[in-house]
Amino acid sequence: MAIRTEAIRTVGVAIKPGEPRALAAVRDLAKWLGERGVRACYEVEAAAAVGEPGVSRAALVRDADLLVVLGGDGTLLSIARAVEERAVPILGINLGTLGFLAEVSVDEMIDAVGRTLAGEMAIERRLRLAVRLERDGRELRNWVALNDAVITKGASARIVDLEARADGQLVTTYHADGLIVSTPTGSTAYSLSAGGPILLPGVPSLLLTPICPHALTQRPLVLPDSAVIEVVVHPRGGEVQLAVDGQEGAPLHDGDLVAVRRSAHPTLLIVPPSHSRFEVLRTKLRWGER
């Protein structure tokens, strides 16, 4: 999917708070944009670094036609959720370690922004999850997630019984420390640590990965992205939590239902047109090294 450069009138910039490298990089970016007469708006932390008036995150994602995010994957995840239903592309500049989402390095930032404004970059449409929490048949909260929705027991809790259904059909009752419902993008996050497979971002699928299941035959399961997943929670004592992208969530009670389906609003990530997913995996996971 190509970028329509005429649609980019305002560049919105957000950074990871308290990250010294982000402060230096955003100053370089602001200077470059200013020299070319490109209109920019800055979230509060970024604005303080460049001496410009800052705007709230809500105003940033509402007004920008392109978002440049300097930080790690966590920073990009929080911006992606804030975008909600807007189809605004995001360019992630990696200041973290792995950087599966924010793939462009600081050294490549100016070139990547320039190529984006020139229409030389591509857009990947990344599937997101629509997550809903119900209690006694009533919706309590809902979220969108780019990576995953995770049901997990607290530190002092016993294992949790999680009755999982897909499109109304019983999958199984997991007896485990928790359960991860992941997108293909999130398959390289918590799910990977829990033994789940790696899915390429373009594979239309959802992934169920149990966390430390108490049955060796309960393995990760790949479902079509059209599936509607419902999980009923039955704790055996102690706390149980729902975490969305590892950043938001809510405590769960016995009988709560967590429903997960594909969101109608994907995240748009900017990548180089020559981008190779296998090269990213080799580089980030150091495949082939001894």
Helices and strands as residue ranges (DSSP letters): G 5-7, E 10-15, H 20-35, E 39-43, H 44-50, E 54-55, H 57-63, E 66-71, H 73-83, E 90-94, E 104-105, G 106-108, H 109-117, E 122-126, E 129-135, E 138-145, E 148-153, E 160-166, E 169-176, E 178-182, G 185-188, H 190-193, E 205-211, E 221-224, E 229-235, E 240-244, E 248-252, E 257-262, E 267-271, H 277-285
